[in-house]
Amino acid sequence: MKLFLLIIIIILFIKSIDSQYVSPLRINYYVNDNITIVTNATKYYFTKWSLLRHVGERDDIRLVLDWTCNLNATNKEERICTTSMAGKMAQLYGEDWYCNAVSGANGQTYSNHLPDSLYPFPIIYNYTKPSTRGSIITVSGEYLRFGTGNPFNIDHVTVNMTDRDKFYTDNFDSHNIRFDFPSGCGTVIFNLNEHISTFNTNIQYQNPKIQNSTITFNFDNNIEQLSKIQLNGDNFCNDVSMVNVTIGNELINTFDMISVDHNEIQFNFNSSKQLYTENIPITISAGGTPTLDKYYISFGPIITSINSVPTSTGGIVTITGKRLKLPPPPPPTPSSSSSSSSFNIDESNEKYKIKIGNQYCKYIKSTINELTCNLPNGSGDNLPISIIINDIGSNVNSSVTFTYGIPIIESYKIKGNIVELYGSSFGETNKTLVLINGKIHVTPSLTDHEDIVQVFNNESMLTFKLQGNMINANVSIKTPNSKQSNIIQLETKLFVQSISSPKTIGSINPLQFYFINSTNENSIPKITIFNNNSNNNNNNNSGLITIESNTTSKPNSTSYDGSLPYQFQFPRGCGKKLIQVEMGNQRVNSSFSYSPPITMYCNRSETDSMLMNCFGDNFGDNNINGDSNSESEDDNTIITFSNQTISTISLNDTMFSFKLKESFYKSNLHIKVCGIDSLIDYEIKLDSLLKSITMFDKFNTSGGYILINGDYLSLDNIKPSFKCSADNNTYSSNDCKLINGTEIKCLVSSPGCGGSTITTNNKTCSLYLNDIEQIGKKVQIFYHSPFVLNFTTTTTTIKINTTTPTDEEEDDGTTTNDTRIVTKKITTTEINRNNIISSTTFKRIPIYKSKGGQVLIFGGNFYDPIESVTIGDVKCINPIFIDYEKLSCNLLPSTSKSKITESSLLYVNVTVGGQSGGGYIFKYDNEDSITNENENNNDGNESDHKRLRWLVPAIIIPIVFVIGGLSVLAFIFKKKLPCFSQNGNDLKNK
């Protein structure tokens, strides 16, 4: 019971004490420079606040705030207390608040410390960011400094005011308080009152800023290793756990960080993953605070090697390395797919600038590891190389330089003892030295011009002849500018070369052996010949033939050059043969060829003038050539003459015979034995024998062909031409063609007309050979008859040119069927020489049987003059020759009463030079169209008369009705009108 009473007493005591404190319902510190506190009307309310600053041992009241309190007019249960802050805000700083209060219920008062919960909450307008090293900052706002001690701290670490000595004076700036901030990074919580945990604000350290960067690349045997990147700037922080570095999209791992300080960061980066030359963005985050400004680090091209080019010509430079290409363009977005975004930046030569020494190397193409450009000719050693791609240069101080004219051997070929080197900058023919195993190699001549070393293809190929038994020799070259190439090793093998070709009859010939191993120098070589023929049953010429050398050559210490000749007895044969050569334990496949056929002379047999005998060597015969009936050219001796393959009567290695044919003519005799052609053809001259000349066929009126007949004819030794009567022109051999040795066909463009009947138009043509008339060699010329193909009816304009036109003729030389027809006689000479018809124009018009008209006829073998033209039984008068395929004439009206149907065709007959020809081609236009036209005209006249008969009454009758109507209306109107008085002033009605 006592305990219960004690608890009640304690509760009542606490309640009494609590009731003495002001318990605001609402507080507003910031409205209109006033502080307003709303309390219960029966509770305690403030009457005064006193702000103290402790100076020494005394308390100085620096600011007193008096409160004015009234009951709320709208709610009598509330009391509103207000104090004005006008002009007092600058004094709102101190270490302690005291307050006076009075009870609204009984008027009881008290004085005490102002509770912390009623302190004004700080208002921060802005602040200066501290450096990560630590720096003085300024915090600007209101109600910033209250409380005892040093209340500012970061994570319980005291932050001092720099102006603390002014705090106890009236000169303290309570709106802008300066603090000595410690080092740090990111964002920290800054407590403004050690007694009030809610008086906190966030302070962010300055953003990191990158000012410059360097990259140290690391290579091991031209392989790119980890590179070291150093960033310089400020506010990086010095806590590696708080710092993040990102290059592109790659975050640098903590274990790659080398060092971190406020103004410098070093870390390792795998730059080998950066394939292209480009600028990569780099960012730093210090405690979550990122860099604001964009910064890029450049990864430029790296040069690891470069070739050389000739001094005299320049050439293609190939640079190897890394990042020698721009990155590919990003894939087009749907919005830009139709734009020009498909342009590849890498295709622009302007993006690549390569400079070697003082000369620019024109960009050609590049990959990420190789770039090629075209460098002009020049000179110089150890020239610097500069590559700038899209304005990004190399950030590696490369030790690679360029020197003109350094020979580089890239590959080689060995053809026997001839070595071909391939590469660049090989120097000059006969001035470049070849070094074998480090010593100058004295080589024999390559050609008859005494070339020891030959250089080709802009110094990219060099050939020389190996002298001596150079097995697996080390080869290099030295150019005239004393620059030496790289060394390559020649892998030599046994090589056999035929010195001279054996005859088809068989002979002893040497083979030269090269690159014989020292262990085989005393061996006796042997060769196995593979016979290409399979049809011959002779065992000596089929299958395999193995022969050994009949002499042994041993090296002489004073003259041995590494190659040895060996003599072999080659069997009878022909063509090219494959062989296998054995020299001790060395074997090699090779080949040799029998000697080509050669004809020394040919002559006719004394007993038979048609038999030709030819003498020479290596003609072969059927015993070695195989079956004479074989269809393979490689198995036979094939002889061609006069563009014909001839059959021989007899054939052996040194002589053959064949029969002459009349179709042969002067030409070269060519021989092929087992696929090997004669190197020099022998010319057989045959005297041409002229027999006759004939027409190939009747001439067209424009000309035709004449055949020259004979034996052994050839245009090489005879130059035919023709002179024809009537026109007296000469036609040369330029239009002649050799058919065979018995016929020559010549075009003779001699115009004319006339058939086999002797007329005045017939002509003869005489043959001339080499401008000499051949007596009795004449041919009479006959021409084909004219023929017709089709026609048209026209209004024709024909312009006629004569040999010497007069002014009058020039003015009046144009005729039409509407005016007159030119009947001037035109001679043949004028046709040939003056192109009589220079232009014609045609316009189709109908032609009727009753009217006739001008007709244009197409056909052939027309000639001037046209003697006559008839169409059916009607003459077509005044015929005009237009050309060999066209003529025109005026068709007279037909008086024939026989009815001609629309489908009837009339015979058109043309007579030229006494010969007639024609065909059923002509048809009149329908005569009914004329009748219809006349009927239409008559109908038109009759309708005109009818219209005139009705015109008069149609006009007069309406006029009569109008006049009559008007008269009636006038009479009626006059009856109805009022009348005027005599003086004109008064009106009166009638």
Secondary structure as UniProt FT lines:
FT   HELIX           2..18
FT   TURN            19..20
FT   STRAND          26..31
FT   TURN            32..33
FT   STRAND          34..40
FT   TURN            41..42
FT   STRAND          44..55
FT   TURN            56..57
FT   STRAND          58..66
FT   STRAND          68..71
FT   TURN            76..77
FT   STRAND          78..84
FT   TURN            86..88
FT   HELIX           89..91
FT   STRAND          93..94
FT   STRAND          96..103
FT   TURN            104..106
FT   STRAND          109..113
FT   HELIX           116..118
FT   STRAND          123..127
FT   TURN            132..133
FT   STRAND          135..142
FT   STRAND          145..146
FT   STRAND          153..154
FT   TURN            155..156
FT   STRAND          157..158
FT   STRAND          160..161
FT   TURN            162..163
FT   HELIX           164..166
FT   TURN            167..168
FT   TURN            170..171
FT   TURN            174..175
FT   STRAND          176..181
FT   STRAND          187..191
FT   TURN            194..195
FT   TURN            197..198
FT   STRAND          200..204
FT   STRAND          209..216
FT   STRAND          219..220
FT   TURN            221..222
FT   STRAND          223..224
FT   STRAND          227..234
FT   HELIX           240..242
FT   STRAND          243..247
FT   TURN            248..249
FT   STRAND          250..251
FT   HELIX           254..256
FT   STRAND          257..261
FT   TURN            262..263
FT   STRAND          264..269
FT   HELIX           271..273
FT   STRAND          278..286
FT   TURN            287..288
FT   STRAND          289..290
FT   STRAND          296..299
FT   STRAND          302..306
FT   TURN            311..313
FT   STRAND          315..322
FT   TURN            334..339
FT   HELIX           340..342
FT   HELIX           345..347
FT   HELIX           349..351
FT   STRAND          352..356
FT   TURN            357..358
FT   STRAND          359..366
FT   STRAND          370..375
FT   STRAND          385..389
FT   TURN            390..391
FT   STRAND          392..393
FT   TURN            404..405
FT   STRAND          408..415
FT   TURN            416..417
FT   STRAND          418..424
FT   TURN            429..431
FT   STRAND          433..436
FT   TURN            437..438
FT   STRAND          439..440
FT   TURN            448..449
FT   STRAND          453..456
FT   TURN            457..460
FT   STRAND          461..465
FT   STRAND          474..478
FT   TURN            480..481
FT   STRAND          488..489
FT   STRAND          495..498
FT   TURN            504..505
FT   STRAND          507..514
FT   HELIX           518..520
FT   TURN            521..522
FT   STRAND          526..530
FT   HELIX           539..541
FT   STRAND          544..548
FT   TURN            557..559
FT   STRAND          563..570
FT   STRAND          576..583
FT   TURN            584..585
FT   STRAND          586..593
FT   STRAND          598..604
FT   TURN            609..610
FT   STRAND          611..617
FT   HELIX           622..625
FT   TURN            628..629
FT   HELIX           633..635
FT   STRAND          637..641
FT   TURN            642..643
FT   STRAND          644..645
FT   STRAND          648..651
FT   STRAND          655..659
FT   TURN            662..663
FT   STRAND          667..673
FT   TURN            674..675
FT   STRAND          676..677
FT   STRAND          682..684
FT   STRAND          689..695
FT   STRAND          699..700
FT   TURN            701..702
FT   STRAND          703..711
FT   TURN            715..717
FT   STRAND          720..724
FT   TURN            725..727
FT   STRAND          730..731
FT   HELIX           733..735
FT   STRAND          736..740
FT   TURN            741..742
FT   STRAND          743..748
FT   TURN            760..761
FT   STRAND          763..769
FT   TURN            770..771
FT   STRAND          772..781
FT   STRAND          787..800
FT   HELIX           807..812
FT   STRAND          814..815
FT   TURN            817..819
FT   HELIX           828..834
FT   STRAND          837..844
FT   TURN            849..851
FT   STRAND          852..860
FT   STRAND          868..871
FT   TURN            872..873
FT   STRAND          874..883
FT   TURN            884..885
FT   STRAND          886..891
FT   TURN            902..903
FT   STRAND          906..912
FT   TURN            913..914
FT   STRAND          915..922
FT   HELIX           928..976
FT   STRAND          979..980
FT   TURN            982..983
FT   STRAND          987..988
//
